[in-house]
Amino acid sequence: MNIRINVPIVVAIAAVAVGLPAAEVLAEGLPATTTTAAPSPYWPGWLGPDRNGWVAGFKSPARWPARLQKAWRMPVGTGYGSPLVAGDRVYQHARQGNDEVLWCFDLKSGKVHWRQSYPAPFKIGGGGEYHGKGPKSSPVMADGRVFTMSIRGQLIAWDAASGKRLWSRDYDSRFKKSHPYWGAATSPIVDGKRVIVHFGTDEQGALVALDVATGKEVWSQGKDGASYSSPLLVEIHGVRQVVEWNHRALVGVDSHSGKFLWEYPFPHVGSDQNMPTPSFHRGRVLLGGENRGILGLEPQHKNGAWSVKVLWHQKTVALDMSSAVVNGDLLFGFSHYGRGRLFCLDITTGKVLWQGPGRTGRNVMFLSIPDHVVALIDNGQLQVVSAHGKNFRAAATYRVAEGGTWAPPVLLDGGFLIKDKDTLTLWSLPGDTSAKQ
């Protein structure tokens, strides 16, 4: 594939992800024969390296092609987890029968490097049958390891190069089970030598940091139940912190120590679930909930005390299962009102600038690129939408599956990785033939 990004540090990151020594890569730099070639792509988990959906280094074509070309397709199983990419390897977590599986493919050809599986029997809660038995969490890659979160709330560390299982942890002994009613959907995140995730039921749980090498607990914070949202790692007022929306509240926790910093109560109420991952922009947290609109929140730190200021709260649009993304000073998302509508919102004021047509679908997964957002609708349609606040305009629309596209897409320089109900497909942009079989 023809990747245009040319930043040596990205090479090192991708090398570490598949088990190569980053120090050697950085010390030697790019080989002389590849000084004009681009480094390896790297997409390590849910919403990318910074968990904001931004695809760094992607250059939108002057004119989007009329269609995409299928490079390869592989059956992988069911589930909503994001594909991961590091160098020339693709990783996919899925379910086949009563087992959860982790695949490792060659990016260019789709050839299987390795496949690992483990038993994961699960009884889906009533009302969630349509969504299947997962996995619903997206894995994350760091430090030469892939971390998967089972639908049952079991965190497993795998060697990215060989597929060897390194360690596993759950908190069944503490909470009787390690997941909420419809199964674990929160995606773990890694900060340095700590992998961080929320274990527990709807009623009780904890945000936990584990050592990436051993799985040993580093810290545990709080008693709140788990939600279906995923945590962020951000810096606010000079403090690196985990921002997560649990069953009861949005909270800020010191990433290194696990110390509680601040909270904004925004609980699961009745059938209104806490599902979308919050967005972060210039010190503000943008939080949307089912039937509860979207809030602009600003954590503040004065005289040693933390507080949260509500900047605005609009109720014209609301987020159900879809997480929104930032592009410039605008928030792009998918409201469940009107049977599903894309929208654009001004982050400064909370004003909704436009809404797309109604009856669009049930869920959308977003990516953000210069001048556009990519919207993968659950019906198998992929839209490239202008990232401007004047009105809704689709620059391109592609059919990438017949439906069942609930997993996040991955955008590479030459095409898209799309996980549908049962298969993983690499779609290439015409003109880039390097990925064809």
N, C-alpha and C positions, 0 to 999 in steps of 0.2 A: 504494500500500500504506500502511497505517496504522501507522507506526513511532512508538513512544512515547518513545524516548530523546530527551532535550532537553539536549544538551551541545554548546555552540558549537564546542568544539575538534574534535569528531567531524566537524562540517561541513567544517572546514578540512582535515582529513585526507582525507576523501572527495574534496574539491575538488582537492587536490594529485594524488590518484591518477588523476584524469582530465584533468589538465593545467591546472587553474585556479589562480590565484594565492592561496595560503593567507593571505598578509598582508592582502589586501583583504578576504577573508572575515572574518578575526579583527578587523580594524580597524573594519569597518562593523557587525559583528554580524549577527544575523538581521534580515531586512527586517521593517518594521513590520507588514506584512500576514501574517507567518508567526510571530509571537511565540509563538503557542500550538501551532504545528505542530512536528512532530518533524524532526530533521535526517536527512540521508541515511544509509542503511545502509552499513556498511563491513565487508567480510570479505576481507582481502587475501591469503589463502593457506592453506596446510595448517594446520588446527586454529586458524585465526583470528588476530586481531591479536597475541596473546601466545603463540601456538603451544601452547595448553593446552586447547583445545576449549571454553573458557568463552564463552557468548553473553551479552555484557554488555547490561544494560537490558531483557532479555526478561522479561516477566511472564507466568507460566503461567496459563492460564485456570482459574477455579474448578472447572470441570468440562470435561474434554477432550471434544470432539465425537465423535460416533459414526463420522464419515467426513470425509475431505478432499474438496475440489472441485478438479478440474483446470482451471487457468487457461489454460495453453498448453503445448504440447510441440513441440520442434524436433529434427530429426535432426542430430546433430553428429559422429558417428563413435565409434570405440572408444577405450578408454583409461581409466585410473584417477584422473586428475587432478581436484582439487577445483574446482568453480566459484568464481569470484571475483566480488565485488559492490562497486561503488563508485558511490554516488548512484543514478542511474536506469539504470546499465549493468551487464551481466553478461558475464563473460569465461569461455570454456571452451577448453581445449587438448585436442586429440583426434587420432585418425588416421582418414584416409579413403584406402583403397588404399595406395599407396606413399608418400603424403604425410602429414606432420603439419600440422595446421591450428590456427589460433587464431581463435576467433569472438568477436565483440562484439555482444551483443543488447540490446534495450530491455527493462528489467526488467518493466514492466507488460504489454507486449503480446507480447514474444518476437520482435519485428521485428529483422531483421539490420541492424546499423549498418555493419559491415565484416567481411570474412573474408580472412585471409592464409594462405598455404600454402608449403611448401618440401619438397623431396624428402627422405625419411628411410628408405631401404631398410634392412631389418634382418632377420637370420636369428636366430630365437629359439633359445636353447639347449635341448638335449634335456631333457624333463621339464617345461618351462615353456610348452609349446604351448597348454595350456588358457587361460593368461593372455593370450595374444595378444602383439602387437608394440607395445603401449603407445600413447602415453606413460604411464608409471607414476608419474613425478614430478608433484607439484602445482606450478603456477606461483606466483609471488609478485609482488605489486604494491607499488610505492613510488616516490615522487618523479616521478610522472607517467609511469611506465614499467611494463610487464609483462615479467617475466623468465621464460622457459620453458626447461626442461631436457629435451632430446630423449632418447628411449630410447637413442640412440647416445652420449649424454654431451656434447652440444653445447648450450651456454648461449647464448640469444639474447635481446637486449633490444629491446622494441617500444615505440613511442609509444602510450600508452593511448588518447589522443583520436582519432588518425588511423589507427592500425595500421601506421604506417611502421616498417620494420625499421631499427634504429639501429646495432647491432653484434652480433657473435657471436664466441664463443671455444670452443675445445676444446683438449685436451692430448694429442691423438693423436701428435704429434711427440715428446712426452716419454715416454709410456707405451705407445705403439703403438696403443692404443685408450683411450677415456675413460670406460669403463664396465665393471662386473663381468659375470659370465657371463650372467645373465638380463636385462641391460640396466640403464641408470640408473634408479633409483627414488627416490634421495634428493632431497628438495625444498630448493631454495636458500632462504636467508634473508637479509634486508637489515638492516644496522645502520648508520644514518646514510648516508654516501656509499659504503658497501662492501656488495657482494653477495657472500655467502659460500656455498661449496659444495665438496663433495669430488669430485675427478676421479680416475680411474684404474681399474685392473683389480682382481681379487681379490688379486693378489700384491703390487702396488705402486701407490702413488697419493699424493695430497697434499690436505690441506685448504687451499683457496685463497680469498683475498679479492681481488675485482676492483673497480675504480672503476665506479660505476653509470653514469657519463656516457660513459666511453670504453671500458670493458672492459679497461683496463690493469691488470696485476697489481700489487696493493698489498703483499701478503705471501703466502708459501707456507710451510706448516708440515707437517713429518713426512714419512714415507715409507710409511705403512701403506696397505694396499689399501682400496678403497671397500666399503661394505656397502649394504644396502637401507634402512637407517635414515636419519632426518633430524636435523639439528642443532637445538639450542635456543640462545637468547640469554637469559642469566640473570645476576644479580648474586650473587656468593658472597663473603662477607667483604670487601665493598666493591669487589670487582673485577668489572667487566663482562666476561663471558667466553662463549665458544662452548663448549657441552657437546655432544659428538658421540660416537656409538658406531660406530667403524669396523670393519674386518674382524678386528682383533685386540683392541681395548681401548676402554673408555670413557675419553675424555680431556677435559681442560679447557684451553682456549687463550685467552689474552688477545685480546679482540675487536679492539682498536685496533692492537696491534703484531704479533699472531701468535705471541707468545711462549708456549712450552709451559709449563703450570703443574703439572698432575698427571695421573695415569692410574690406571685400575683394569683390569687385564687380564681380559677376558671374551670369548675368541675364538670365531669360527666354528669348529665342530668337526664333521668328517664332513659329514653332510647337514643339520646344525642351523644354520640361517642366522641372521645378525644382521639383524633386520628392523624390530621395533617402534621407534618414537620414544620415548625415555625421558620420564618425567614428572618434574616438579620441584615440590617443596612445602616451604616453610619451611626452605630450606637443604639439603634432602635430594633425592637423585636416586634415582628408583625405576626399576630396570632389570630387564626380563624378557626371557628368551630361550627359544626353542624347546627343549623337553625339559630346560630348566635352571632352572625355577622363576622366582622374582622376588626381587630383592635390594633392601634399603633401605640406601643408601650416603650417607655424610656427608663431603664434602670439608672438610678442616680446614687452617687456616693458623696456624702458631705459630712465632715466632722466625724469620720469613722463609722458612720451609719449608712446602711443601704435602704433605699426606698424605690418605689416604682411609680412613675408618673404616667397617667393615661393622656395621651396626646389627642386621640380621636377614637371614636367607635362608630363605624358605619354599619347599617343593617340592610343595605340594598342588595348586597351579594354575600354569600356565605360559603365556606369550604366544608365539604363533607369528607370524602376520602382523599381528594387530590391535594397535594402540596403545591404551593405557588412558588414562583421564582422571580428574582429581581433582575431588571434590565435598565441601566441608567438609574433614574429616580422613580421608576415605575414598577408596580407589582403586577404580574400577569398570573392569572389563575383560572379556576373553573368552578363556577358557582353551581350548586345543586338546584337552585331555584329555576323555574321555567323548564324543568326536566333537562337541565344541563346547558350552561352557557359559558363560553369563554368571556373573560373580562380583563380590563386594564384599569388600574387604580393609581392615583397620585399618592406617593408615599408621604409627602409632606403634609397634605391636607386630609387624606382619606377619601377624597372625591373620586367617584367612579367615572372614568372618562368615556368608556364605551363598553358595550356588551355585544357579543356575537349572537348569532341565531339561536333560538331555543331548540329543545329536543336534540341536542348534539350527541349526547351519550350519557353514560353513567360515571365515567371516570376518565381523567386525562393525566398523563405523565409528561412533565415539562423539562426542557433544556433551554439554556439561554446562550445566545451567540451574538456577535456584533450585528446590530440593526434588526435582529429577528429573535423570535422564540420558536422552538420546535415543540409541537403538541402531538403526542401519540394518544389517540382516542381509543377507548376500549373496544370499538367495533372494527379495529384493524386499519383505520385511516390515519395517516401521518400528515399533519399540516405544518407548513412553515409560515409563520404569521409575522407581519411587520411589527416591530417593537417600537411603535410610535403611538402617541396618545390621541391622535386625531380621530381615528375610526378603525373598525375591524377590517383588515385586508389580508387575505391569504396569498402569499407569494407563490406557493406551490402546494399541491395536494397529491399524495401517493397512496396507493393501496398496497400495504405491506403484509396483510394477513386477512383471513376471512372473519376474524374476531378473536376475542379472548386475549387482547393485548393489554394486560394489567401491569405487567412488569416494566420497569423503567427502560427506555432505549439508551443506547450508547452511540454517540456521534464521533466518528473518526474522520480524519482528513478526507478519506476517499469514500465514505459511505456510512451506513447505519447497521448496528447490531440490534435485531428485534427478537425478543422472546414472546411468542404467542402462547396459546394454551399448552401445547406439547412440544414445540420445536424452537430451535434457535437458528436464525437466518442472518447471513451477512448480505446486505444489499449495497451494491457499489454504485456510485455516481458515474454515469457514462463519461467515457474519456479516461477513466482510471481502470485499466485492465489487469493490473498486477495481481489482483486478488482472485481472478478467474481460475477455475480448474482446467 
